[in-house]
Amino acid sequence: MILPARRSIRTRLLLLALIPLGVVLPLIMAALAYWGGNYFDRLLVTKVRSDLAVAHGYFERVTEGVGRSVASLAVSDKVLRAVGRHGGPPSPDVANLLGAMLAERKLDFLRFLDVNAARRAGGQWPVVASALAGSERTETEAFSAAQLAAIRPELAAQARTPLVATPNAKSDGREVEDGGIVIHTAAPVFDAAGRLIGVLEGGVLLNKNLDFIDNMNAIVYPDGALPFGSAGTATLFLGDVRVATNVRLFGETRAIGTRVSAAVHQTVLDQGKTWLDRAFVVRDWYVSAYEPLLDGRQQRIGMLYVGFLEEPFVRARWQAFAAVAGVFVLAMLLAGAFAVLSARRVFKPIERMHATMTAIEQGDLDARVGNVESEDELGAMAAHFDRLLDQLQAQAESLKRWGASLDAKVAERTAELERAVADLKAAQSQLVMNEKLAAIGQLTAGVAHEINNPIAVVQGNLDVLRDVLGPRAEPVANEIKLIHEQVQRVRLIVAKLLQFARPQDYVGYLEPVDTSVLLLDCLLLVRHLLTKGDIAIEQHVDSTRRIVCNKNELQQVIINLFVNAIQAMPKGGVLKICVEDWDETDMPLGIRLIVTDSGPGISEADLAQLFKPFFTAKKPGGNGLGLWVSQALVERYGGRITAHSTLGKGASFTVWLKLEPQGL
C-alpha cells in the first residue's frame, strides 16, 4: 500500500492546480451553451420572422397587381366599346374579347357580369359586392370545385389534389382536396354617362401555381441568402393542405397534397396565431413561420409559410461548441503541463526517497537520501527519513537473533500455504470443467439447431399422413398422437438449446451448390404447407452460377424464408422465387436469391427489428430466431440478407451470396 500512497501525492498536487480550471471552465461552457444556444435560436426566429414579412409583402404585391390589372381593363376603351355596343347580358363577343386578354394579363379567368348577375354574385363574393358599390376590391378567397368548374372546367381540374398521408397531420378522413385558393378581384364598369352597367371580375388560381411560389421563394431566399448550406422553402396552404410549394417529397416531386402538422394546425388555423418556431415539414425539421390567410369575410382559409432547413444551423452550432470544447481541453493540457513543471521541485525530494526505498528493498541497506536542495518541510522530512533508516538498520541486526525462534511459525505458515495451494488447484480444476461444459453446451446447441429442419419435415409429413389416410388412420390414431407429442417435445428441447446457440461457430462441409436444384428440394420440404395454404409458386431462375457453401445451412436459410412467406399469406397467395446474377462494375460477385410474398407487408418499424433475436412481429408460434440465425449463416460466407416491403403489397427478402465464401 506504500507505492500507491506515494503516487497519490503527485496526483493530489496536479489536482490542486487543475480542479479550479476543471470546475470553472465547464461551468463557463455550460453557460455559453445555454445562453448562446438560446440566443442562436432567437436569431433564427428573428430571421424567419423577417422572411415571412418579405413573403407577405410579395403576396400583397401580387394581389395588388391582379387588382390593378382588372381595374385598368374595366375602364379601357376596348372593353367599354364591347360592353356598351351590346348592353344587357354579356355577348359571345365580350367573352371572346376577355378570353383573349387572359394570357396578356396573366389571369386564369376574366368575365363581365351585368348588374343583375353581379347582384346575384354579390351575396357570395365580397369583391363583387364592393364593385357594385362603385369601388374595386381584391381578396384571397377559397373556391369550391363547383364554383371553379362554373368559371372554367380546367380550373377545377387544376385545383383537384389527391391528399398524401403525412406524419403528425390532423386526419379528417378526406382523400382529395378539390377546392381552390384564388386571388379574386372585381371592378365596376361605367358607361359614358357614369351609369353602372356591370362588374368586371377576374382572378388567379394559386393551386399548383409553381411560378408564383418559386418567385416568392427566390425573393425571400435568393442564392447565398442562407449560410451553412441551408435551403429555404415557401408554401401556400388551402386549409391545412399544401396546394403550391417548392418543398420536395422525394427527388424532384413536390410535396403538393401533404398536410401540415396537427400542432401548427391548432395554432394557426384554429387559434389564428402566427407560428414562429421549428416544425417538422414533410421529411425534415425547418425553422418555420406560418401565418393565417384571411378571405374577404376575415375567415381563415389557409396559411402562408416560409422556412429554412434547421439541420445546417444545428450542425454549425455544435461545431462551434466543439471548437470551444477543444480550446477548453487545450487549456487543461497547458495548465497540466505548467503544473507538472512547476511542481518538479516538489517531486524531486519525493522521488529520491522513493529511489532510496527501492534500493533498500533490493538489498542495499546502506542506501540513504542524502542532502537535498529543498530547505522546506520536504527537506526536513528527507533528513528525518535517513535517521529512521539508521535506526531500522540497527534494529534489523537485533532482529536476526530472533530468527531461529520463528522457524516453527514459518513451518506452520508453510503448511497453511500448501493447503491454500491445494484449494487453488481444486478451484482451477473446477473452472476447467466448467469451461468444458460450456463448450459442450455450445456444441450441443449448434447440433440442436440443425435438428429443427428434419423435425419440421417429420411434423409436415405427419400432417400429410393424417390428411391422406383420413378415417383409415383411426386404428393408429393414438400412435399418431404419441408421435405428434414427442415431436413437440423435441421442438421444446431444441428451443431451449437454441437459447445458447451461436451458429456462426460451425461452418460445416463446403461444396458447389446448384441453387435451382436446391430450390426444388426446399419446395418439396414445404409442399404440405403450400397445399394447405392454397399458395401458387412462380419461379424465375436466371442464373446458372454455383455457390460454394454448406448445402444444409443454405437449405435452412431458404426454408426459413419460405415458411415465413407462407405464414404471411394465411388466405392464399403467390410465392415468387427469383435467382439472378449479382455483378458489380462488370465483375461477377455471386447470385441474388429473392423470395417475395403477396401478403399484407411489413411496417417500417418492424423492418428495423426483423433481424434482431427474439423479435417475432406477433407471429403465432415463432421464437424470433429464424431470421437472426439465417442472417448469421449468410454473413459468415460474406453475404447478407436485405428486406423490403410496402404495406398492402407484400414483402421481399433478398439473399446476397458470393461465389466463394469470404473470411472462412
C-alpha positions in Angstrom: 0.0 0.0 0.0 3.0 2.3 0.2 3.5 2.8 -3.5 0.0 4.0 -4.4 0.2 6.4 -1.4 3.4 7.9 -2.8 1.9 8.2 -6.3 -1.2 9.9 -4.9 0.9 12.9 -3.8 1.7 13.7 -7.4 -1.9 13.2 -8.3 -3.1 15.5 -5.5 -0.7 18.2 -6.4 -1.9 18.1 -10.0 -5.5 18.1 -8.9 -4.8 21.2 -6.8 -3.8 23.0 -9.9 -6.4 21.6 -12.3 -9.5 21.4 -10.2 -10.2 25.2 -10.4 -10.0 25.0 -14.2 -11.9 21.8 -14.3 -14.7 23.3 -12.3 -14.8 26.9 -13.7 -14.3 26.1 -17.4 -17.1 23.5 -17.6 -19.4 26.0 -15.9 -18.5 28.6 -18.4 -19.0 26.2 -21.3 -22.4 25.2 -19.9 -23.4 28.8 -19.6 -22.2 29.5 -23.1 -24.0 26.5 -24.5 -27.3 27.5 -22.7 -27.3 31.3 -23.3 -25.5 31.0 -26.7 -28.0 28.3 -27.8 -31.0 30.4 -26.7 -29.6 33.5 -28.4 -28.9 31.5 -31.6 -32.4 30.2 -31.6 -33.8 33.7 -31.1 -31.7 34.8 -34.1 -33.2 32.0 -36.2 -36.7 33.0 -35.2 -36.0 36.7 -36.0 -34.6 35.6 -39.4 -37.7 33.6 -40.3 -40.0 36.4 -39.0 -38.3 38.8 -41.4 -38.6 36.2 -44.2 -42.3 35.9 -43.5 -42.6 39.7 -43.8 -40.9 39.6 -47.2 -43.2 36.8 -48.4 -46.2 38.6 -47.1 -45.2 41.7 -48.9 -44.6 39.8 -52.1 -48.1 38.2 -51.8 -49.7 41.6 -51.3 -47.8 43.0 -54.3 -49.1 40.1 -56.5 -52.6 40.6 -55.1 -52.5 44.3 -55.8 -51.1 43.7 -59.3 -54.0 41.4 -60.1 -56.4 44.0 -58.8 -54.8 46.8 -60.8 -54.8 44.7 -64.0 -58.6 44.0 -63.8 -59.3 47.6 -62.7 -57.4 49.0 -65.7 -59.4 46.7 -68.1 -62.7 47.9 -66.5 -62.0 51.5 -67.7 -60.3 50.6 -71.0 -62.0 51.8 -74.3 -61.9 48.3 -75.8 -63.9 46.8 -73.0 -66.3 49.8 -72.8 -67.0 49.7 -76.5 -67.7 46.0 -76.5 -69.9 46.2 -73.5 -71.6 49.4 -74.5 -72.3 48.2 -78.0 -74.2 45.1 -76.9 -75.6 46.1 -73.5 -77.5 43.7 -71.4 -76.1 40.3 -70.6 -72.5 39.7 -71.9 -72.4 38.6 -75.5 -70.0 36.0 -77.0 -68.0 38.9 -78.5 -67.4 40.2 -75.0 -66.5 36.7 -73.7 -64.1 36.3 -76.7 -62.5 39.7 -76.1 -61.9 38.9 -72.4 -60.6 35.5 -73.2 -58.0 36.9 -75.5 -56.8 39.2 -72.6 -56.2 36.3 -70.1 -52.7 35.5 -71.3 -51.8 39.1 -71.7 -52.9 40.0 -68.2 -51.6 36.6 -66.7 -55.1 35.8 -65.3 -56.8 32.5 -65.0 -60.3 33.8 -65.6 -61.9 37.1 -66.6 -65.6 37.7 -67.1 -68.1 40.5 -67.3 -71.2 40.4 -65.1 -74.2 42.6 -65.9 -75.8 44.3 -63.0 -78.3 41.5 -62.4 -75.7 38.8 -62.5 -73.4 40.9 -60.3 -76.2 41.3 -57.7 -76.6 37.6 -57.5 -72.9 37.0 -57.1 -72.5 39.9 -54.7 -74.1 38.0 -51.8 -71.5 35.3 -52.2 -68.3 37.3 -53.0 -67.4 40.5 -51.1 -65.3 41.8 -54.0 -68.3 41.7 -56.4 -70.4 43.5 -53.7 -67.8 46.2 -53.4 -67.7 46.6 -57.2 -71.5 47.1 -57.3 -71.0 49.8 -54.7 -68.6 51.5 -57.0 -65.1 50.6 -55.8 -62.7 47.9 -57.0 -61.6 45.3 -54.4 -59.2 42.3 -54.3 -59.3 39.5 -51.8 -57.9 36.0 -51.4 -60.9 33.6 -51.5 -61.5 29.8 -51.2 -63.5 28.5 -54.2 -65.2 25.1 -54.2 -64.8 22.7 -57.0 -68.3 23.5 -58.3 -67.5 27.3 -58.3 -64.3 26.7 -60.2 -66.0 24.4 -62.7 -68.7 27.0 -63.3 -66.0 29.5 -64.3 -63.7 27.1 -66.3 -63.6 23.3 -66.0 -59.8 23.5 -66.4 -59.6 25.4 -63.1 -61.4 22.6 -61.2 -59.1 20.0 -62.8 -56.0 22.1 -61.8 -57.2 22.6 -58.2 -58.0 18.9 -57.6 -55.2 17.5 -55.5 -55.0 13.9 -54.0 -54.1 14.1 -50.3 -50.8 12.4 -49.3 -50.6 10.7 -45.9 -48.4 12.9 -43.7 -46.9 12.0 -40.3 -48.2 14.1 -37.4 -51.0 15.6 -39.5 -54.6 16.1 -38.3 -56.7 13.5 -40.1 -60.2 14.3 -41.3 -61.0 11.3 -43.5 -60.6 13.2 -46.8 -58.7 11.7 -49.7 -58.9 14.6 -52.2 -58.7 18.4 -51.9 -60.8 19.8 -54.8 -61.2 23.4 -53.6 -59.0 26.2 -54.9 -57.4 29.3 -53.3 -57.9 32.3 -55.7 -56.7 35.9 -55.8 -60.2 37.3 -56.5 -60.8 40.8 -57.8 -63.7 42.8 -59.2 -64.0 46.4 -60.6 -67.1 48.4 -61.6 -67.8 49.2 -65.3 -69.5 52.5 -66.0 -70.8 53.8 -69.3 -70.0 57.2 -70.8 -72.8 58.8 -68.7 -71.3 57.4 -65.5 -74.0 54.8 -65.1 -73.0 51.4 -63.6 -73.6 48.8 -66.3 -71.8 45.8 -64.8 -68.8 44.4 -63.0 -65.6 43.0 -64.5 -64.5 40.0 -62.4 -61.1 38.2 -62.6 -58.7 36.1 -60.7 -55.6 33.9 -60.5 -55.8 30.3 -59.2 -52.9 29.6 -56.8 -53.2 25.8 -56.6 -50.1 24.3 -58.3 -49.1 27.8 -59.5 -45.4 26.9 -59.4 -44.2 30.2 -61.0 -45.9 32.1 -58.2 -44.4 30.0 -55.4 -41.0 29.8 -57.0 -40.8 33.5 -57.5 -41.8 34.0 -53.9 -39.0 31.6 -52.7 -36.5 33.4 -55.0 -37.3 36.7 -53.5 -37.3 35.5 -49.9 -34.3 33.2 -50.2 -32.1 34.4 -53.1 -28.9 32.5 -53.8 -26.4 32.9 -51.0 -29.0 34.2 -48.6 -28.7 31.3 -46.2 -25.3 30.2 -44.7 -24.0 26.7 -43.9 -25.7 25.2 -47.0 -29.3 25.6 -45.7 -32.2 25.8 -48.1 -35.2 27.9 -48.0 -38.8 26.9 -48.9 -42.1 28.6 -49.4 -45.6 27.1 -49.4 -49.2 28.2 -49.8 -51.9 26.2 -47.9 -55.6 25.8 -48.6 -56.7 24.9 -45.1 -54.0 22.5 -43.9 -53.2 21.1 -47.4 -50.1 22.2 -49.4 -51.5 23.4 -52.8 -48.4 25.3 -54.0 -44.9 24.6 -52.6 -41.3 24.0 -53.5 -40.8 21.6 -50.6 -39.7 18.2 -52.1 -41.4 15.0 -51.1 -38.6 12.9 -52.8 -36.4 13.7 -55.8 -38.0 16.5 -57.8 -41.5 15.6 -56.7 -43.1 18.4 -54.8 -45.0 17.8 -51.6 -48.3 19.1 -53.0 -51.1 17.3 -51.2 -49.2 16.8 -48.0 -50.6 18.3 -44.8 -49.4 20.5 -42.0 -48.8 19.0 -38.6 -51.6 19.0 -36.0 -49.7 21.4 -33.7 -49.3 24.0 -36.4 -53.0 23.4 -37.5 -54.2 24.2 -34.0 -52.0 27.3 -33.5 -52.6 28.9 -36.9 -55.9 27.7 -38.3 -57.8 27.1 -35.1 -56.4 30.0 -33.0 -55.4 32.4 -35.7 -51.9 32.9 -34.4 -48.6 33.2 -36.3 -46.3 30.2 -35.8 -42.6 31.2 -35.3 -40.7 28.1 -34.2 -39.2 24.9 -35.5 -41.6 22.5 -37.2 -41.4 19.1 -39.0 -42.1 19.8 -42.7 -42.7 16.6 -44.7 -39.3 14.9 -44.1 -37.1 17.4 -42.2 -37.1 19.9 -39.4 -37.3 23.5 -40.6 -37.2 26.9 -38.8 -40.7 27.8 -39.8 -43.1 30.7 -40.0 -46.8 30.2 -40.7 -49.4 33.0 -40.8 -53.1 32.6 -41.5 -54.7 33.7 -44.8 -58.0 35.5 -44.5 -60.7 35.8 -47.1 -63.0 38.8 -47.7 -65.1 38.0 -44.7 -62.0 37.7 -42.5 -62.4 33.9 -42.2 -59.2 31.8 -42.0 -59.0 29.8 -45.3 -55.3 28.8 -45.4 -51.8 29.7 -44.5 -48.7 31.3 -45.9 -45.4 29.6 -45.0 -41.7 30.2 -45.3 -38.8 28.4 -43.6 -35.4 27.0 -44.0 -33.6 23.8 -43.0 -32.6 23.7 -39.4 -30.0 20.9 -39.6 -27.1 23.0 -41.1 -27.5 25.6 -38.4 -27.6 22.9 -35.7 -24.5 21.4 -37.1 -22.8 24.8 -37.2 -23.8 25.4 -33.6 -22.3 22.0 -32.5 -19.2 22.7 -34.5 -18.7 26.0 -32.6 -19.4 24.2 -29.3 -16.8 21.6 -30.3 -14.3 24.3 -31.1 -14.9 25.8 -27.6 -14.5 22.4 -26.1 -11.3 21.9 -27.9 -10.0 25.2 -26.5 -11.1 24.0 -23.1 -9.2 20.8 -23.5 -6.1 22.6 -24.8 -6.3 24.9 -21.8 -6.5 22.0 -19.4 -3.4 20.3 -21.1 -1.4 23.5 -20.9 -2.4 24.0 -17.3 -1.4 20.4 -16.5 1.9 20.8 -18.2 2.6 24.0 -16.3 1.6 22.4 -13.1 3.9 19.4 -13.7 6.8 21.7 -14.5 6.1 24.0 -11.5 5.8 21.0 -9.1 9.1 19.4 -10.3 10.9 20.9 -7.4 8.4 19.4 -5.0 8.5 16.0 -6.7 12.3 15.7 -6.7 12.9 15.0 -3.0 10.0 12.6 -3.0 11.5 10.7 -6.0 14.9 10.5 -4.2 13.2 9.0 -1.1 11.3 6.5 -3.4 14.7 5.6 -5.1 16.2 5.0 -1.6 13.4 2.8 -0.5 13.7 0.8 -3.8 17.4 0.3 -3.2 16.8 -0.9 0.4 14.2 -3.3 -0.8 16.7 -4.7 -3.3 19.3 -5.4 -0.5 21.3 -2.2 -0.3 20.8 -1.5 3.4 23.3 1.4 3.3 21.3 3.5 0.8 20.3 7.0 2.0 18.6 10.0 0.6 21.4 12.4 1.5 21.3 16.2 1.2 18.5 17.7 -0.9 18.3 21.2 -2.3 14.9 21.8 -0.8 15.0 23.5 2.6 11.3 23.3 3.3 9.3 20.6 5.0 10.3 18.0 2.4 14.0 18.6 3.0 13.4 18.2 6.8 11.4 15.0 6.1 14.3 13.6 3.9 16.8 14.1 6.8 14.4 12.6 9.3 13.9 9.6 6.8 17.7 9.0 6.8 17.7 8.9 10.6 14.9 6.5 10.7 16.8 4.2 8.2 19.8 4.3 10.5 17.6 3.2 13.4 15.9 0.5 11.3 19.3 -0.9 10.2 20.4 -1.2 13.9 17.2 -2.9 14.8 17.5 -5.3 11.9 20.7 -6.6 13.4 19.0 -7.4 16.6 16.1 -9.0 14.9 18.3 -11.6 13.3 18.9 -13.0 16.7 15.3 -13.8 16.9 15.2 -15.6 13.5 15.7 -19.0 14.9 12.6 -18.7 17.1 10.5 -18.0 14.1 11.2 -21.4 12.3 8.2 -23.0 13.9 6.0 -20.2 12.8 7.4 -20.4 9.3 6.7 -24.2 9.2 3.1 -23.6 10.3 2.6 -20.9 7.7 4.1 -23.1 5.1 1.6 -25.9 5.9 -1.2 -23.4 5.6 0.1 -22.2 2.3 0.3 -25.7 0.9 -3.4 -26.2 1.9 -4.2 -23.0 0.2 -2.4 -24.1 -3.0 -4.3 -27.4 -2.9 -7.6 -25.5 -2.6 -6.5 -23.3 -5.5 -5.7 -26.3 -7.7 -9.1 -27.8 -6.9 -10.8 -24.5 -7.9 -8.7 -24.4 -11.1 -9.9 -28.0 -11.9 -13.5 -27.0 -11.3 -13.0 -23.9 -13.6 -11.6 -26.1 -16.4 -14.5 -28.5 -16.0 -17.0 -25.5 -16.2 -15.3 -24.3 -19.4 -15.5 -27.8 -20.9 -19.2 -28.0 -20.0 -19.8 -24.6 -21.6 -18.1 -25.7 -24.8 -20.1 -28.9 -24.8 -23.3 -26.8 -24.3 -22.4 -24.6 -27.3 -21.7 -27.6 -29.5 -25.0 -29.3 -28.3 -26.9 -26.1 -29.1 -25.5 -25.9 -32.6 -26.4 -29.6 -33.2 -29.9 -28.9 -31.7 -30.5 -26.1 -34.1 -29.8 -28.3 -37.1 -32.5 -30.7 -35.8 -35.2 -28.1 -36.5 -35.3 -28.8 -40.2 -35.8 -32.6 -40.1 -38.3 -32.1 -37.2 -40.2 -29.7 -39.4 -40.2 -32.4 -42.2 -41.4 -35.1 -39.7 -44.2 -32.8 -38.5 -45.2 -31.8 -42.0 -45.3 -35.4 -43.3 -47.1 -36.5 -40.2 -49.8 -33.9 -41.1 -49.8 -35.2 -44.7 -50.1 -38.8 -43.5 -53.1 -37.9 -41.3 -54.8 -35.9 -44.1 -54.2 -38.7 -46.7 -55.4 -41.6 -44.5 -58.4 -39.8 -43.2 -60.7 -42.2 -41.4 -58.4 -45.1 -42.1 -56.0 -43.6 -39.6 -58.3 -44.2 -36.7 -56.7 -47.6 -35.7 -53.4 -45.8 -35.2 -54.8 -42.5 -34.0 -53.2 -42.9 -30.6 -49.8 -43.8 -32.2 -50.0 -40.7 -34.4 -50.9 -38.6 -31.4 -48.0 -40.0 -29.5 -45.6 -39.2 -32.4 -47.0 -35.7 -32.6 -46.5 -35.2 -28.8 -42.9 -36.5 -29.0 -42.2 -34.2 -31.9 -43.5 -31.3 -29.9 -41.3 -32.4 -27.0 -38.2 -32.4 -29.3 -39.2 -29.0 -30.5 -39.3 -27.7 -26.9 -35.9 -29.2 -26.1 -34.4 -27.7 -29.3 -35.9 -24.3 -28.5 -34.3 -24.4 -25.1 -30.9 -25.4 -26.6 -31.2 -22.6 -29.2 -31.1 -20.0 -26.4 -27.4 -20.7 -26.1 -26.7 -21.3 -29.9 -24.0 -19.5 -31.8 -24.4 -20.9 -35.3 -21.6 -18.7 -36.7 -19.1 -21.0 -35.0 -20.0 -24.0 -37.1 -19.2 -23.9 -40.8 -19.6 -27.5 -41.9 -18.7 -29.1 -45.2 -18.4 -26.7 -48.2 -19.3 -27.7 -51.7 -20.5 -26.1 -55.0 -24.4 -25.9 -54.8 -26.8 -25.6 -57.8 -29.4 -23.2 -56.5 -32.1 -24.4 -58.9 -31.8 -28.0 -57.6 -31.7 -26.8 -54.0 -34.9 -24.7 -54.6 -36.7 -27.8 -55.8 -35.6 -29.7 -52.7 -36.7 -26.9 -50.4 -40.1 -26.6 -52.1 -40.6 -30.4 -51.7 -40.0 -30.0 -47.9 -42.6 -27.3 -47.6 -45.1 -28.8 -50.1 -47.6 -29.6 -47.4 -47.7 -26.0 -46.2 -48.1 -24.8 -49.8 -51.0 -27.2 -50.5 -52.7 -26.4 -47.2 -52.4 -22.7 -47.6 -53.6 -22.6 -51.3 -50.4 -20.9 -52.4 -49.2 -20.7 -56.0 -45.5 -20.8 -56.9 -43.8 -18.5 -59.5 -40.1 -19.3 -60.3 -37.6 -17.2 -62.3 -34.2 -18.9 -62.2 -32.0 -16.7 -64.4 -28.6 -17.7 -63.1 -26.6 -20.9 -63.7 -23.8 -20.0 -61.2 -22.9 -22.4 -58.4 -22.3 -21.1 -54.9 -19.6 -22.7 -52.7 -21.2 -23.1 -49.2 -22.6 -25.7 -46.9 -25.7 -27.1 -48.6 -27.6 -27.9 -45.4 -27.1 -24.4 -44.0 -28.2 -22.7 -47.2 -31.2 -25.0 -47.3 -32.0 -24.0 -43.7 -32.0 -20.3 -44.7 -34.2 -20.8 -47.8 -36.7 -23.0 -45.9 -36.9 -20.3 -43.2 -37.7 -17.7 -45.8 -40.3 -19.9 -47.5 -42.0 -20.7 -44.2 -42.1 -17.0 -43.2 -43.6 -16.1 -46.6 -46.2 -18.9 -46.4 -47.2 -17.8 -42.9 -47.6 -14.2 -44.2 -50.3 -15.5 -46.7 -52.9 -17.4 -44.5 -55.6 -16.9 -47.0 -53.5 -17.9 -50.0 -51.4 -16.0 -52.5 -48.4 -16.2 -54.7 -44.9 -17.2 -53.6 -42.4 -15.7 -56.1 -38.9 -17.0 -56.2 -36.2 -15.4 -58.4 -32.5 -16.3 -58.8 -30.3 -13.8 -60.8 -26.7 -12.9 -61.2 -25.0 -10.4 -58.9 -22.5 -8.3 -60.7 -20.7 -5.1 -59.8 -18.5 -3.0 -62.1 -18.8 -5.8 -64.7 -17.4 -8.3 -62.2 -19.3 -11.4 -61.2 -19.7 -11.5 -57.4 -22.3 -14.1 -56.9 -26.1 -14.5 -57.1 -29.2 -12.8 -55.6 -32.0 -15.1 -54.4 -35.2 -13.2 -53.9 -38.3 -14.6 -52.1 -41.4 -12.4 -52.4 -44.9 -13.0 -50.9 -48.2 -11.3 -51.7 -49.2 -10.9 -48.1 -50.1 -7.7 -46.2 -46.5 -6.4 -46.0 -44.3 -5.3 -43.1 -44.3 -1.9 -41.4 -41.2 0.2 -41.3 -41.0 -0.2 -37.5 -41.0 -4.0 -37.8 -38.5 -3.9 -40.8 -35.9 -2.2 -38.5 -36.3 -5.1 -35.9 -36.6 -8.1 -38.2 -33.0 -9.4 -37.8 -32.8 -9.0 -34.1 -33.1 -12.1 -31.9 -36.4 -13.0 -30.3 -38.4 -10.5 -32.5 -41.5 -12.3 -33.9 -43.7 -9.4 -35.3 -46.6 -11.1 -33.3 -46.3 -14.2 -35.5 -48.0 -17.1 -33.7 -45.7 -20.0 -32.8 -42.5 -18.2 -33.7 -39.4 -17.9 -31.4 -37.9 -14.9 -33.1 -34.6 -16.7 -34.0 -35.1 -17.8 -37.6 -34.1 -14.6 -39.4 -31.4 -13.9 -36.9 -29.8 -17.3 -37.4 -30.3 -17.1 -41.2 -28.5 -13.7 -41.3 -25.6 -15.1 -39.2 -25.3 -18.1 -41.6 -25.3 -15.9 -44.7 -22.9 -13.2 -43.3 -20.5 -16.0 -42.4 -20.0 -16.6 -46.1 -19.5 -12.9 -46.8 -23.1 -12.3 -47.9 -26.1 -10.5 -46.5 -29.9 -10.6 -46.3 -32.0 -7.5 -47.0 -35.7 -6.9 -46.7 -38.1 -4.6 -48.5 -41.8 -4.2 -48.0 -44.7 -1.9 -48.8 -47.8 -2.2 -46.6 -50.6 -3.9 -48.5 -48.2 -5.1 -51.3 -46.3 -7.9 -49.7 -42.7 -8.3 -48.6 -39.5 -9.3 -50.4 -36.3 -10.8 -48.9 -33.1 -10.8 -50.9 -30.2 -13.2 -50.1 -26.9 -12.0 -51.5 -24.4 -14.9 -51.8 -20.9 -14.6 -53.1 -19.4 -17.3 -55.4 -16.7 -18.1 -52.8 -17.1 -17.8 -49.1 -15.2 -14.8 -47.5 -13.2 -15.0 -44.3 -13.7 -18.7 -43.6 
